[in-house]
Every structure is written in C-alpha cells, then in structure tokens.
Amino acid sequence: MKAIENSKTIILSFMLVGLIVTMAACGGNEEAGQSDGIGSIDTITFADAGWDSIRIHNAIAKNIIENGFGYNTESMPGSETGSLIGIGNGSLDVYMEIWTGNFYDQYTEAIDNGEIIELAVNFDDTAEGLYVPTYVIEGDAERGIEPLAPGLKSIHDLPEYWEVFQDPEDTSQGRIYGSIPGWAADNVLEAKMINYGLEDTFTYFQPGSDTALNTSLINAYENGEPWVGYYWEPTWIAGMYDITLLEDEPYDEALWNNGYLTEFPSQRLTIAVQNQFPEQAPEVAEFLSNYTTSAEITNELLAHMQETDAENEEVAVFFLQEYEDVWTTWVSEDIVEKVKAGL
C-alpha cells in the first residue's frame, strides 16, 4: 500500500513539474543558445531514480550537455517506476539507466505506444537478486570466521538456514533485507517470499533507502556477521566486498511472468527519452544515442566515489579525464573541445 501511495504522490509531482518545464520550454533560452521556436527546450530534466550509478551517469551526461551543447540541466528524484511514468508523460526528458528487465512489459509497451524512445544501451552486464557475504558459505580463515551456512547455494536453501540469519526483532524467524520501496525489485521479492514459501521462516524487511540497505550490509560484513538481502551489480559495494549471489531457477519468461519463479532476467540498462525530445534537442539525442559504457567502468567509478568521498559531479570530471578514449567517440570534435575547455 505504501508503494502505491508513493507512486500516486510521484505522479502528481511529475504532472506539476511537467507543466513548469513545458511553460519554460515555450519561452526559450537565448543564453543557452537554443531557439525560441515551437518545441524548443532550454532545461533538460534527468530522472534520478535513487541509486548511485544512475546519478553518476546523469552527472557525466549533464557535464557534456552543459559544456558541449549549451543547455541547462536538472535532476528530478523519484522512484524507479515513477521515473518511467515521468518519461512517458513528458515530465522528465532523459532516463540514463533503465533496468528494463524489472518491468519489461511496461517498458516495451511504452516504446510500442510511442510514449518513450529508446536511444541506446548504457550497459548490459549486470546482476541482481539475494546476496550473502561469501564468508557465510565459505568462511574466512584470515578473519577467523567459520562457515555459517556451508550448504547454502540457492535461494531455495534459505529455509534450512533461517536461524543463521535470525531477525533481531522476531527471533522466531530469519530476516531478509529487501529492496527499496518503490523499486520494481521490491514487488518481485515480495512475490518470491510468498511463492517460494520463504515467509514461513523469514521476515521481509524493507530498508527505507539504498543508504539504509548499504549500512546494514556493511555493518554485518565488517563485523563478520551473517546477512542475506537484495543487492545488485554494478555497485561500489560489489566491487569492494566479497559477496555471493544466491542461485535461483534459470530465467524462463513464462515462469517469470507467473509469479517471478526464476532468477532475475539479464538486464539491458537502456537510455530513453520522452517522445518529443529528439525534435526538441536533436544534437543531444544523437549524443545520447552514442552513449555506452559497461558494468566494469561503472564499478570503477563507484569505487572511486567511495574511496575519495567524491560528489557525483567530481566523479563525472574524473571519468572525462580518465576515460577520454571512451566519451570522445560519442560526440564531434568541436564538442570534445568545448567539454575539455569546461573541465
């Protein structure tokens, strides 16, 4: 119910933002070098769906767009599904990292109906599901940790080891740390709790944010304690800590559509825009259609952020300086020079 209420709030917010953006677009922006004609746009609004990697890719794209093309940019926070709604109704312009497998039907329907336009695949070498610290299964001799659940391989093995992951608030059950409310993965995991019979032995605990989820995992890991919960890659945590994804049934579309009875599908993390954007900012749309990275690059950027305590904008500058061979293939030489001058 909370997720539904949040979605309603987000939709109303997006409608208001969409009205404001539309009014601004009609006025034009000569300082930004954009025309005042019908359909022009002066401020490009990015979806901030709530996790670090999308914020980094937003910052990279925004730097290039501002310095290379002269547009203003902004970010609008919202849930994963709410952001897709915002792109579909034109309240948002650009969604840099859509986990398309999380709502495949909704996403493809929006494309087929012409509500959104997919421009590129940002990267497609991802993973998500229920993870445990690897020492839970294998132990860690250097830290003096014995294997806590040596036979744990699959999500289906969890009921056998519920006592290992005992819920501190209800010691008669284990605790699974779930996805963030409003994320598509939250609906998937709640269904798995029922359809896999996990609710008989586990409490599904929803952290209020990705920060809360991260904190629970980091605290458990640094103390050598058991932990099981939702996570995904790429993330800085997956790059810095040894964690293991629990196996599930091989992905099958029919089974997935009938109660999420398989592993999470492989993900195409795409870049999509609202359907008028290619006409409003054709040169930016062309740039975004060339934008492509990888989970490896994203992991490295996330690790850099964590190790240096850098802001998203600082990580974007780091990328533009250290991965020049990547991003300079996305834009023309004159745009490259403008972006470099902006650095």
N, C-alpha and C positions, 0 to 999 in steps of 0.2 A: 504493500500500500504506500509506503514511504517513497519508493521509486516512482510510482505513478504520480503521486503528488508533486514530487520534484520535477518530473517531466512536464506537468501542466504549468508549473511556475516558469520553467525554462522556455517553453513555447511562448508564453505571454511576454517574457522578456525579449525573446528574439523578435516578436512582432513589433514591439516598440522600437528596438534597435533598428530593425529593417526600415521603419518609417523614417527614422532620423537619417540613416545612411542614404535612403532614396532622396530625401529633401536636399541633403548636402550634394549628392551627385548631380542633381538638376542644376545646381548653382555653378558647378565647375570650380576649377582652381588654377588660375593662371600662373601663380607662383610655382606650382608643381609641374608646369609645362604641359598640362592637359587641356584639351579643347573644351569649349562650353556647349558643344552640340548635344543633341538628344542621345541619351545612353552613355554619356561620359561618366567617368568616375574619378574622384580625387583621393579618396581614402580607401585602401584595400583592407578588409577586415578578415583576419585569420581566426579559425576555430582553435581554441585552447581546450582540448578535451580532458586535460587533467593529469598527464604524465610527462616525465622529463624529456623523453626523446622527441615527442611532438613539439615541445617548447623549443628544443634546440633547432630542429628543422625549421620551425617558424622563424626563429631568430636569423638563421642563415638566409632564408628566402627574403625576409624583410630587409636585411642589410643590402642584398643585391638589388632589390626593387627600389629602395630609397636612394641609394647612391648611384645605381646604374641607370634607373629609369625615371627617377624624379617624383615618384608617387609618395604620398603619406601612407603609413600602415598603422594598424592597431590589432590587438588580440581581444577576443571575447571568450571568457571562460564559460564552460558548460559541461554537461555530461557527454559521454561518447555518443549515445543515441540522439540526445538533444542537439548535438553539433551537426549530425547528419540531417536532422529536421531543418536546422538553420540554413544549411547549404541548399536544401531542397526548396525552401520558401524564399530564398534570396536575402535573408537577414545577415548571412555570412557569405564571404566571397571565396575563401580558399580553405581547404581541409587537407593538411600536408601529410597525414599519416592515418589513413582509414584502415582499421583491421577488418577487412571485408569479410573474412570467414565468420566473424561474430554475428553478423546479420546479413548473410548472403542474399536471402530472398528480398529483404527490404532494400538492400543496396542495388541489386540488379534491377529491381522494379523501378527504382528512382531513375536509373540510367535509361531503361527501356521507355519510360514515360517522358523522357526529356527534361526531368526536373533537375538533374545534375549532369555534369560532363566529366568523365574520367580523362585526365590528361597524361598520366604517367604512373609507373610502378616505382615507388620510392625504393623499396627493397622487399624481398620475399623469402629470406632465410631466417624465419622466426620460430619460436616455440612458446607454448603456454600450457598451463594445467596445474596440478597439485605437485608441489616440490617438498623435499625434505633435505636438511643438511646431509651431505654424504656420510658423515661420521655416524649418523643414526643407523645406517646399514652396515658400514664397513669398520666403524671405529676410527680412532686417530691415535696411533701409538705415541706420536710426539707430544700430544696433549694429554696422554693418559686416559683416553676415552675408549671404553669397551663398546662393541656393537650393541645397540639398544634394541634393534629390530632386524636381526641378520637375515631373516627370510622375506623382508619387505621388498617387493619388486613392483607390484601393481597396486593401483587404487583399490582393487578388489581384495587385497590382503589387509587393508587397514582395520577392518573389524577385529581381526586376530590380535592387533597390537594397540587397541584403543587405550589401554592402561598406560602405555608408554607416553601418550600424548594427553594425559589427564587434564581436564578442564579445571582451572583453579577455582571457578565459581560453582561448578557442579561436578564433584569428584566421582560421580557415578557414570560419567561419560567422558570421552575424549573431546578435544577441541580441534576443529579445522578452521583455520583463518581463511575467510572467504575473500571474494572480490569486493571492490568498492561499490556501494550502492549507486545505481545509475549506469554502471558499466554493463555491457552485454554479457560479459563472462559471469556476472552475478546471477543472471537468470539461468544460465547453463548449469552452474554449480548447485544452485538451489534445486533444480530438477534432478541432477545426479544424486543429491543427498536422498531424495525420495526413491528414485528408480533403481539405485544401487543398494538400497537398504541401509545406507550409512547413518540415517537419522536415528536408527535404533541404538547406536553405540557412540555417536558423535553429535556434538553441538556445532551448528554452523554459525561462526562468529564473524560478524561484518565489521571490519575496521571502518572508521569514518572517513579515511583519506588514504592516499598512497603513502603519505608520510607515516601514518599510524601503522600501516602494514609493514613498511620497511623497518620501523623501530622494533616491532615485535620479532621479526626475523633476525635482525642484527643483535638484539639483546640475547636472544636464545643462542645464536651462533657463538658469540663471544664468551658466553658462559658455558658452552658445551652442552646445552640442554636440548631436549627433543622439541621439534617444531614441524608441523605439517600445514601447508596452506597454499593458496593460489599465488603463482608468480608467472613471469613471462620473460622472454628474451627478444630483443636486447635490453639490458638494464645494467647499470654500474654494479649492482649487487651480484648479478650473474657473472660479471667479469672479475670481481674481487673475492667472491666467496665460492667455495666448492659445494654446490647444491645439485641434487639429482631429481630429474623429472620422473614421477611415477608413471609406469606404463598403464595403458588403457587399451580397450579393444581397437584394432586398426580402424582408421576412418572409413566409414561407409555412409554415403549420403542418405540412403533410406533410413538407416538406424539413427543417424544424427537428427533427422527431421522427425523422428518418432521418440522423442524424449532424451536426446543427446546421449545415446547409448554407446558412444565411441570416444576416442581421443578427439581433442580439438582439431579441426581441419587445418591443413597448412594454410598459411596466411599470405595473401598478397596485400602489402601495405601500399595503398594507392594514394595518388594526389588527385583530388576532384575539386571542381569549382561550380558555382551557381551558373545556370544555363545562359545568362546574358554576358557573363564575364569575358569570353573570347572576343566579343564585339566591343565591349567597353574598354578593354585593355589588351589588344591582340598581341602586342610585343611581350607583355608579361606572361600571357598564356603560352606563347611559344617558348619562353624561357622555362616555365614550369613543366612543359611537355618534355623537356630535355633533362630535367632534374632526376638523378638516380644515384643512390648510394648503396650501402649494404649494412647488414647487421653488425659485421665486424667493425666498420667505420663508426657506426653509431655507438657500439660498445666502447670504443676507444674515446669517443667524445664524452660519453657519460662518465667514464673513469677519470678523464681529465678534469671534468667538472667537480667530481667528488674529491680528488686528490688536491686540487688547488683552491677549492671553495669558490670557484668562478661562477659568475652570473651567466645566464643564457646568452646575452649579448657578447660577453667575453669569450665564451666557447665558440660562438659564430666567427669572431675575429680569428681565433686560434685555427679553426677549420680553414678559413680563407687564406691564411698564411701557410699552413702546413699541408694542405691538400689542393694546392693550386692546379696540379695536373688533373684533378677531378672537375672542379667547378668551372674552370676556364673553357671546358668543352660545352658548357650549357649555353653560353652567350657569345655574342660577337666580340671582336677585338676592341671596338670602341667602348663597349660596356665593360669589358675587362679593365680597361684603363681607368674608367670612372670609378669602378669599385675599388681598385687599388689606391686611387687618389683619396677615396673616402676613408681608407684604413689609416 
